[in-house]
């Protein structure tokens, strides 16, 4: 049997740090990744960096480039829109279930209200990383409130791709405000226990986000 890696936590930390850089475009699409340079910047050996990059490769976030090299993959506008189409159905289900449970799950209600309150504090000075984190927390609160753990488990593998796509559009002030207006509508229906309205609002929000992101990414490609 192959010996177990003695430092899995270090690999997880390196993976999380690289993933964060890819998600917020500190490592932009097309960026060549030099393992030695990255290891030096993170203050670790080359081994955990190599392990982390292979994990990211499996997720489609980096691709092989040259001899033992990697680069950040480009965002595919159509693929992102397709992911949002699937997520629209999942988010609709989560919002409906959350609305049905809102009166009995006090802790879940408090988490959703806290996420909503945090989102109301965004302005033009809010960093891109903070915007993404707030968006993820809002939707995660609804997933948790739904009471169906399979929803979070299903969405989890797609969050890295979603975070990358969010970074492409949330930087624009008009979208960051319109997205939170839609969040307000979803939350209003969930908190009121209106399952049908919550379901419809959540689905419309995800579909609109998919279309907006696809159009934005296509425009970026044409301008390049």
C-alpha positions in Angstrom: 0.0 0.0 0.0 1.2 3.5 -0.8 2.0 5.5 2.4 -0.4 8.2 3.4 0.6 11.8 2.8 2.0 13.1 6.1 0.7 16.7 5.7 -2.9 16.7 4.2 -3.8 19.9 6.0 -0.9 21.7 4.2 -2.2 20.5 0.9 -5.7 21.7 1.8 -4.3 25.1 2.7 -2.3 25.4 -0.5 -5.3 24.3 -2.5 -7.6 26.8 -0.8 -5.2 29.6 -1.4 -4.7 28.9 -5.1 -8.5 28.4 -5.5 -9.1 31.7 -3.9 -6.6 33.4 -6.3 -8.3 31.8 -9.3 -11.8 32.7 -8.1 -11.0 36.4 -7.5 -8.9 36.5 -10.7 -5.7 37.3 -8.9 -4.6 34.4 -11.1 -6.6 35.3 -14.2 -7.7 33.0 -17.0 -4.7 32.0 -19.2 -2.2 32.8 -16.4 0.7 30.3 -16.5 1.5 28.8 -13.1 5.1 28.1 -12.2 5.1 25.7 -9.4 8.5 26.7 -8.0 7.5 30.4 -8.0 4.1 29.6 -6.4 5.7 27.5 -3.7 8.2 30.3 -2.9 5.4 32.8 -2.6 3.4 30.6 -0.3 6.4 29.6 1.8 6.0 25.9 1.2 7.8 23.1 -0.6 6.9 22.2 -4.2 5.2 19.0 -3.2 2.0 20.4 -1.7 1.7 22.9 -4.6 1.9 20.0 -7.1 -0.7 18.0 -5.2 -3.0 21.1 -5.0 -2.6 21.8 -8.7 -3.6 18.2 -9.6 -6.7 18.6 -7.6 -7.6 21.8 -9.4 -6.8 20.1 -12.7 -9.5 17.4 -11.9 -12.0 20.2 -11.3 -11.2 21.8 -14.7 -9.8 25.0 -13.1 -6.3 24.6 -14.4 -5.0 22.8 -17.5 -1.7 21.2 -18.4 0.6 23.6 -20.3 4.0 22.6 -21.5 6.3 20.2 -19.7 4.9 19.7 -16.2 3.3 23.1 -16.3 -0.2 24.4 -15.7 -2.3 27.4 -16.6 -5.6 28.8 -15.4 -8.4 27.7 -17.7 -10.5 30.2 -19.6 -14.2 30.6 -18.6 -16.5 29.1 -21.2 -19.6 31.4 -21.5 -21.9 28.6 -22.6 -20.7 26.2 -20.0 -21.3 28.8 -17.2 -24.8 29.5 -18.5 -25.5 25.8 -18.5 -24.3 25.5 -14.9 -26.6 28.4 -13.9 -29.5 26.6 -15.7 -29.0 23.6 -13.5 -28.5 25.7 -10.4 -31.8 27.5 -11.2 -33.7 24.3 -10.6 -31.7 23.5 -7.4 -32.1 27.1 -6.1 -35.8 27.0 -6.8 -36.2 23.8 -4.8 -34.0 25.1 -1.9 -36.0 28.4 -1.7 -39.3 26.5 -1.7 -38.2 24.1 1.0 -36.7 26.9 3.0 -40.0 28.9 2.9 -41.8 25.8 4.1 -39.5 25.4 7.1 -39.0 29.1 8.0 -41.3 28.9 11.0 -39.7 25.9 12.6 -36.0 26.5 11.9 -35.1 29.4 14.1 -31.4 29.1 13.7 -31.7 28.8 9.9 -33.9 31.9 9.8 -31.3 33.9 11.9 -28.5 32.9 9.5 -30.5 34.0 6.5 -31.4 37.3 8.1 -27.7 37.8 9.0 -26.6 37.1 5.4 -29.2 39.5 4.1 -28.1 42.2 6.6 -24.5 41.8 5.6 -25.4 42.2 1.9 -27.2 45.4 2.5 -23.9 46.9 3.7 -22.2 46.6 0.3 -21.1 49.7 -1.6 -18.6 50.8 -4.2 -15.7 50.2 -1.8 -16.6 46.6 -1.0 -13.9 44.3 -2.4 -14.5 41.7 -5.0 -13.5 38.9 -2.6 -16.0 40.2 0.0 -18.8 40.5 -2.7 -18.2 36.8 -3.7 -18.2 35.7 0.0 -21.4 37.5 0.8 -23.1 36.1 -2.3 -22.0 32.5 -1.4 -23.1 33.0 2.2 -26.6 34.2 1.2 -27.3 31.2 -1.0 -25.7 28.8 1.4 -28.0 30.1 4.1 -31.0 29.2 2.0 -29.5 25.8 1.2 -29.0 25.1 4.9 -32.5 26.4 5.7 -34.0 24.0 3.1 -33.2 21.1 5.5 -32.0 18.9 2.6 -28.2 18.3 2.8 -28.2 16.8 -0.7 -28.7 20.4 -2.1 -25.4 21.7 -0.6 -23.6 18.5 -1.5 -24.8 18.8 -5.1 -23.8 22.5 -5.5 -20.5 22.3 -3.6 -18.4 21.0 -6.5 -19.7 23.8 -8.8 -19.0 26.7 -6.4 -15.4 27.2 -7.7 -16.7 27.7 -11.2 -19.5 29.9 -9.9 -17.1 32.0 -7.9 -15.0 32.6 -10.9 -18.0 33.6 -13.0 -19.2 35.9 -10.2 -15.8 37.7 -10.2 -16.4 38.4 -13.9 -19.6 40.4 -13.2 -19.8 41.4 -9.6 -17.0 44.0 -10.2 -19.6 46.1 -12.0 -21.5 48.3 -9.6 -24.8 48.1 -11.5 -24.8 44.3 -11.2 -23.7 44.1 -7.6 -26.7 46.2 -6.6 -29.2 44.5 -8.9 -28.1 41.1 -7.6 -28.8 42.1 -4.0 -32.2 43.6 -4.9 -33.0 40.1 -6.3 -31.7 38.5 -3.1 -34.0 40.8 -1.1 -37.0 39.6 -3.1 -36.0 35.9 -2.6 -35.5 36.4 1.1 -38.7 38.4 1.6 -40.7 35.4 0.2 -38.8 32.8 2.1 -39.1 34.7 5.4 -42.9 35.2 4.7 -43.2 31.5 4.2 -44.5 32.0 0.6 -43.0 28.8 -1.0 -44.4 29.4 -4.5 -43.1 33.0 -4.7 -39.7 32.1 -3.2 -39.3 29.2 -5.7 -40.1 31.5 -8.7 -37.9 34.3 -7.5 -34.9 32.0 -6.9 -35.2 30.4 -10.3 -35.5 33.7 -12.1 -32.5 35.1 -10.2 -30.2 32.2 -11.2 -31.4 32.2 -14.8 -30.8 36.0 -15.0 -27.3 35.6 -13.5 -26.5 32.9 -16.1 -27.6 35.1 -19.0 -25.8 38.2 -17.7 -22.6 36.2 -17.1 -22.7 34.6 -20.5 -23.2 37.9 -22.3 -20.4 39.6 -20.2 -17.9 36.8 -20.9 -18.7 36.8 -24.6 -18.2 40.6 -24.7 -14.9 40.2 -23.0 -13.8 37.6 -25.6 -14.8 39.9 -28.5 -12.9 42.8 -27.0 -9.7 40.8 -26.4 
